[in-house]
Amino acid sequence: MACSISGSSRLASGTEHNASTGVTLPRPSPWLLAITAIAAAIVLAQGISAPFTKDAEPQSAEWMQSVARGRLLAPRDEYGFLIQKPLLYYWLGAGITDLSGGVVDESRARVVSVAAGVALATLILAWTCAEVGAIEGWIAFVFILGTYGFASRAPLALTDMLLTLLVFAALVILYPIVESQAARAGRVLAAIVVLQLGVLTKGPIALVLPALAIVFYLLMIRRNPLRLLRERWVWTIAIAVLVMTSAWYAIWFHFGSPHLARTFVTENFGHFLPARAGGTGESSRPIWFIVAHVIGGAMPIVLLVPAAVVALVRGEIVEPKRRAILYAASLTIAVIVLFSIASAKRDDYILPALPGIAIVCASVFGLSAGSHSAAIRPRDVTVAVIALVMLAAVAALAIASFADVSAPARLDSSDAELVGVLLAGVRTGDISFLLLSLAIAAAAIAALLALRGHEIVRTGLSVALLSLAASLLFTGVVRPRLAAERSVREFAPLVREHVDGAPLCIVNGINYELSYYYGAAVPDLKAGGCADKRAAPAYLIAYASEIDSLKPELRARLSPILRPNLLGGPGSPALYEITP
């Protein structure tokens, strides 16, 4: 059974044959999609149980736990702070927690995001093979799984992957309507439902991104986007979603908390406007920040973009395929433009841009080796460079490991820790490191051999597998080990045992990672009053870099009790008893 995402009759056969290479790739039937979804789940679930680090994930888990305890519309974290985002992600996670009969741990907090990533990768495969071709569809599928910026965000307890799935799904549903302007009631209804779920995930941005992507697509194919204003389906979707969105926010503000209205303005407008125009000024970074992180997050496949641009601009891809590729790329352009001009710029904002990059880069492997496309030479050169650089990286890692070379002193602390984990993995003969390193090398060699034999599809699949192996090395091995060496997951229970109910404080601020694993909010010295406790024992958790900021009389009262050996920028924390 062929893909039927858009009902395209031109792609109704069950396989696609590439005459120049003799490679036949199947169009995924439902059972094959199910198998690929399982494979995607295995890839993306790597690191799902790794400990939390920093604040975003543990705070998200605390909100989810609050929902599971019955606070459906106004969950609060351990410090009492009200949730700042719509609730769909947290409802789903809390529901999974209730069904599994447990508390929100790392895996339960992340399972919704992993499931969304699996669904998105499968949707990319199905839609691309239906609208572009089976060759491009399968390569795009492996490309997206092997894109570190995508795979590393799947096992994160954050809303971004669910939002990306819903935004991309909305665009897939709307594509036949945008192309033919013939709107079927079922498809319009599906778009309304998906877009509304997107709003329930992260607010109006779920409407802005698809709308902006469609505008950019129409501009690229030289159609006036203003003509959409005359289409009934546009107003049907817009009015329906805006009415439901208004109703949702009215219910949320009324039954949740009046403070949520201020949160709504801050999250949806304050982060977009510059500080001088009334914005929050939070996460303000250079205008090139998003572009740089899109490129970094999509390495090495993003290096194929110039070849794809050449083929698209010169019209060397047949028109039905070309339009679908441009449609996929439009979401990438929308993300880059919107968030580049926004005041707040964060790494996570790049996620919706990555599916388009995977599809665009996969399209260059649908070009026949015997054609006269100007894109073939830059594509082949790029593949050769990627393969040779990855081979050199594996060789350099092996040489540095056996030569007992340490991480260069000039590296940032986090980069030095990463290099240290890589070197230690090879030196100790860790089977995961060795197998994945060999897989990278084997895929790189296979890509070079396929390129030499003008076997373009095998070349594309080899590059895709190379990226997948490299991504798995980091998402499945390096990142979980770094997280284990940085997290207070093992330290916090020991602290709880030693403190035994006595007052416990941190030096300043809020520490969600500690509060999650400790099981309660840990206030700072000023709020907790630990420094004034002289008649009863009190305790302080502090990093070495924080000790010097304390008053001398307080430093003199500190007696170290526990000092774990953790990695991380601030160094390792320690538990001190504040003596009378």
N, C-alpha and C positions, 0 to 999 in steps of 0.2 A: 504494500500500500504506500502510495507516494505521500510526500508532505502536502498538506492542504491548508496552510495557515491563511493564505489569501485566496485560495481556490483557483490559482493560475493554471489554465489548461495547457500552457506552453511547456510546463514542467511535470507532465503527468506520468512520465515513464518511471520505472522503479530504480533505474541506475543511470549513471552518467559516465560516458566513455570519453577519454581523452586520446584522440587519434595520434597525437605526436608522441605519447609515452606508452600507450597500451595499458594504462591504468584505469580500472573500472571501480568507481565508488558507489555504494548503494545510497539511495535516498531513504532516510530513516522512516521505517514503519513504526507504529505504536510500540511494538515489542522491542524494537531496536532503540527507540527513544528511552524506554524504561531501563534498558541495560546501560545506555550512556549516562542516564541520570544516576544510576548506582555508582558508576565509575567516577562521575563528577563528585558525588557525595564522599567517596573515599579520599579523593584529592583534597577537597575543600575542608573536610573535617579534621585534617591534620592540625594539631595544636588546640583543639576545641576544649580540652581539659587543662590546658596550661594555666598557671596562676595569673591573676590580674596584676598588672603593674600600672602605676600612675592613677589618675582619678576618674577618667571618663567611664570605663567599664564597671568598676565597683559601684559607682554612684548609680549607673543604670541598673545594676543588679539589685541595689537597695530599693529603688523605685519599683522594680518588678516584684520584689518580695512584699512591699507595702500593698501592691494591688492584690497579691495572693492572700493577704490578710484581710481583704475586704474593702480597702480604700480605692474603689474603682475609678473615681473621678478626680481625686486629689491626693495621690500617693506622695509620701514624703520620704526623704532619705533619713539616715540615722541622725544627722544633724538638724533635722526638722525642716529642711528646705523643700519647698513645693516643686513638683515636677515642672519642667520648662517646655515640654514638647507634647504634641498630641499622643494619644495613648494606645494606638493599635498594636505597636510592637510589644508594649508591656502587657497588654491584655493577652496576647498570644503566648508570651513567655510564661505569664502567671497561670494560664490555662494548662500549659504543658506541665508546669510544676504541680498543679493540683492533680492532674491525671496520673502523674508518676508517683504521687504520694510522698513528696519530699520537700526540701527547702531549695531556694534558688542557689545552685552552685554554678561553677564556671560553665559546665556543659549545658545546663538548662538555660542559663542566661544567653548563650550563644546559638542555640539550636535553631531559632527562628532565622537568624542571619545566615547560617549555613544552608538551611532549606531554601531561602530566597536566592542564594548564590547558585545552588544546584538548578533551581527552576529557571533562573536567568540564562545560565550556560546552555541548558537544553533548549530554551526558546531561541537563543541565538543560532543554534544548530538548525532547528526546524525552519525558522524564518529564512535564514540565509540560503539553505538548500532549495527552498521553494521559490525564492525571488531572484537568487543569483546563480546558484548551481551547487551540485553535490560536492564537487571538489572544494569550492570556496567554503561551503558550509562546514565540512569536517575540519578543514584547516583552521577556520575561525573558532570552532569549538575548542580545539586543543590550544590555540593561541590564547583564548580568554582564560582558560585554566592555568596556562603557563605564564600569564601576566602577573608579576609579583604585586603590583598595585591592586589587582583584583583579588587574587588568592589570599593575600595577607589580610584583607579586610572581611573575608567571609567568616572566619572564626573570631569575630569581635562582637561584643554585646552592645552594638550601636545600631541606630535606625537606618544608616545610609544604604546598606545592601537591599533592604526591603523597599526603600524608596526607589532605588535604581531599577529593581525588577518591575515595579508598578509603572514607572515612567516609560521604560522601554516597551512594556506590554501595551500601554496605551497607544504608543506610536505604531506598534505592529497592528493593532486593531484598526487604527485610523488610516493606515497606508492605502488600502484600496479605495477608501472614500476620498482621500486627498487626490489620488491619481485619476479616478473616474468621475468624482463628484456625484456618484450615485450612492446614496446612503440607505442601507437597509436598516429597518427598525431594530433588529437583533444586534447588529454591530454597534449602532448608536447607543443602545442600552448597555452593552458590554463596556463601551468606552466610559460611560457615565459611572458605572460601578467601579471600574478600575481607578479612574481619576479620583473618585471620592475616597476610596481606600488609601490612595496616595496622600490626600489631604489629612486623613486620620493618622497617617504615619509621620508626616513632617510639615504639614501646613500648606499654605498656598503655593509654595515653591513647586509642588507636584503638578500644579496647573501651569505655572509660568514656564517651566522647562520644556514640556511638550509643545506648548503654543509657540515658543520662541524657535524651537527646532523646525517646526512646520514652516514658519516664516522664512527662515534661512534656506530651507529646501526649495521653496517656491522661488526665492531670489536666484538660487543657483541654476534652476532650470528655466529661468527667465519668464516666470509667471508672476503676475501682480498679486501679492498676498492680500491686498485690500479687497480683491474680489471675493474673498472668503466671507466678508461681511454681508454679502448678499445670499449666502447659503443658509438654508433653513437648519441643516444639521448642526452648523456651528452654534447658532443661537439656542437650539434645543439642548445641546451639551452644556453650553456656558450657563444658561439660566438654571438648568436642573442642578448642576454641580454647585453653583453659587448659592442657590436656595438651601440645599442640603448642608453646605458648609456653614452658612449663616446660622442655620438651626443647630448644628453641632456645637458651634462656638457659644451660642446663647445658652444651651443646656450645660456645657462645660463650665462657663463662667458662673451660672446661677447655682448649680448644685456642687460645683467644685470649690471655688474660692473667688472672691472679687479680685484678688491679686493676680489672677490668671490673665485678666484683660491687659494689665501692664506688661506681663510677660509676653503676651501675644505681640504687642507693639514692638517690644525690644527684639524678640527673636526674628520677626518678619520684616521690620523696617529699620530698627536701630542698627542691625548688623550690616545692612546694605548701604545706608547713608554714611558719608564721612562724618567725623566728629564735629567739624565746623558747621555742618548742616543739621546737627541734632542727633547724629548717630552715636553709638556707644564707643566707637574708636577701638573696640576690642579686636585683637588679631589683625591689626592693620599692617599690611606688608606691601612690598613693591608690586607694581602692576604686572610684572612678569612672573610673579610667584606661581600662579596656577599653571601657566604654560610650562615652566620649568619642572613642576612636579608631575604634570601629565607625561612629559617626556621621560622623566626619571622612573615613574611608576610603570611605564609601558616598555621599558627596555627589555630585550634588545629588538623586539619586533617593530617598535616605532621607527626604527631606521629604514624600514621598507616604505614608509609613507611617501617620500619623494618619488619613488618609482611609481607608486599608485597614482599620485597626482599627475605625473606625466601622462600616464595612460588615460586618465579621466579627462584631462584638459585637451588632449589631442584626439579624443573620440575613438580610442583604440579598443574600447570595451563596447560591446553591442548595447544598443539603447535600453532595452528592458533591464539588463543587468546594471548598466551605468546609473540609471535613475534610482534603483534600489540601493546601490552603494552610496550615492549622494544622500539619500534619505537617512541611511544609518549614520553617515558622517555629520549630518546636520545636528544631531544631539551633542556630538563632541564639540562642534563649533559653538552651540548655544551655551554649554557649560563654560567653555573658555571665555567667551565674551561676557556672560553674565557675572561670573565670579571674579573676573579680572577687574571689572569696574566697581565691584562691591567693596565696601570698606573692610569687612571681615573676610579673611582668606585663610582657609585651613586645608590641611592635607586631604581630609576626608571628602572635600568637595569635588575632587577629581574623579570619583568613582563612576558617575554616570557617563563620563567621557570615554571610558575604556571599551565598552562594547563596540562602539563605532570604529575605534582604532583597530580592533581585532578583525572586523569585517573588511575594512578598507585594506589592511595589510594582506589579508588572505586573498583578496581579489587579484593580486599580481600573479598568483600561481594558476589562475585560470587562463592566462595568456599562452597561446600555443608556441612551442619552441620554433616552429617553422614560420611564424609570422614575422612581419617587418616592424614590429612595435618598437618605438623608441624607448619604452620602459624596460625592455628585456635586459639590456646591458647594465643599467643601474641596479636592477633587481639582482642579477647574478653577482655583480661586484659586492653588493650589500650582503648577500648570503655568504659569500666567501669570507668577507671581513668578520661577520658574526661568528662563523665556525672557527676561523683561525684565532680570533681573540679568546673564545671560550676554551679552545685547546690550550692556548698559552696560559690562561688563568688556572686551569687544572694542573698543568705542568709546574707553574710557579708555586702553587699551593703545596704540591708534593715535595718539590725541592726545598722550600722554606721549612716545611715540617721536619724533614729528615736531616736538614742542616742545622736544626735547633735555632732557627731565626725567630726572634720575638717581634711583636708588633712595633712599627716605627713610633718613636716618642712624639713625633709631631702630629700624630693622629688625635682627633677628638676622642674623649674618653669612651663614648658609646661605640665609635668605630673601632677603637683599640680592643674593646671587649669582644666585639663581633669577630675580628680577626683572630683574637685569642681562642675563641671557641672553635673556629675553623681549623686552626693549627693543631689544637689539642685533639680534635676529632680524628685527624689523619695520623697523628703521632701514636695515639693509643690503639689504632687499628679498628676504630668503631665501624661496625658493619654497615650502618646506615650511611655514614660519610663515604665509605669506600664504594658502595654500590651506586650511590647517586653520582659520585664523581666519575666513575666508570661509565655510567649512563650518559652523562654530559659529553664525555670524550667520544663515546661510540656514536652518539647522534651527530656530533660535529663531523666526524670522519664520514659517516653515511651521507651527510649533506654535501660534502665536498665530492664524494664519489658520484652521487646522483647528479650533481651539477656538471661534472665532467662528462657524464653520459647523456646530458640533455634530458634527464628524466625529471621533468619539472614538478610533477605532483609529488614524487618521492622526495624531491628537494624540499618542497614546502612542508611535508609531513615531518621530515627530519629536523628542520629548523623548529617546528612546533614542539616536537618531542624534546629537543635540546632546551628550549625555554621552559618546558614543563619540568624537566629534571632539575634544572637550576632553581626554579621557583620552589619545588618540593624540598630541596636541600635547605632552603631558608625557612619556609613556612612549617615544614614537618620536623626539622631537626634543630636548626640553629636558634630560631626564635623561641621555641619552647624551653630550650636549655638556658638561653639568656634570661627568659622570664623567671625560671626557677632560681637562678642565681641572683636576681634582683628583687624578687618578691618577699614580702613579710609573711607569706602564708604559713611557714613553719615557725616563724619567730613569734607571731601574735598569740598563738595558744600558750606558748611558754610564758609570755608576759602575763596572760590572764591567770595562769596557775600561780605565778609568784605574787602578783598584786592581790589576788583573792578578795576582790571587792573594795580595796582601798582606793582613794582618789588617784587617777592617772591623768597626766597631761602631756601635751607636746609643746614645743617652744612657742610656735605661733601658727596662725592660719588654720587650715582644714586638711585632713589627711583621710581621703575616702578609702584608699587601699587598706590602711590600718584599721579604720572603723569597720570595714566589711569583715575582715578576718578576726578582729577582736570581738565583733558582735555587738558593738555599741559605739556611740560617738565618743571620741577622745578630744576634749576641749584643749584650748591653748592655756598657757599659764595664767593669763589675765582673766579669762572666762572661768577657768576651773578653780582658781584660787589655791593651786597646789603649793605655791611658794610660801603661802601664809600658814600652812599646816605645820604646827610645831608640837602639838600634843598628840597627834596621831600620825602613823606612817603615811607618806605620800610618795608618788613615783613620777618620773619624767622620762619620756622617750626623746632622745635628741641625737642629731647627727654631729659629727666632729666639727663640721663647719659652723654649727649653731652655738657651740659651747662658748666661744669667745664673745658672743653677743649678750650673754647673761651678765647680770650684775655680779661683781666679785664676791659679795657675801653669799649669794646663792650658789655660785660655783664651789665655794668652800664647803657647802653642805651636801654636795653630790657624792654619792658612793656607788660606783659601777657594780651592776649585778649580772647582766647578760650583755654580751657583745657578739652578735652573729657576724659572719664574714660574707657580707652581701656586696654585689657590684652595684654600680649606678653613679650618676654624677655627684650627688651629695655625699657619697660614701656610705658606709654601713651605719645603721642606727644602733643605739645602745640603750639599755634600760638602766636608769639610775634610781636609787632610793634617795629621797630628800630627807636627810637626817634633821632632827630638831636642833 
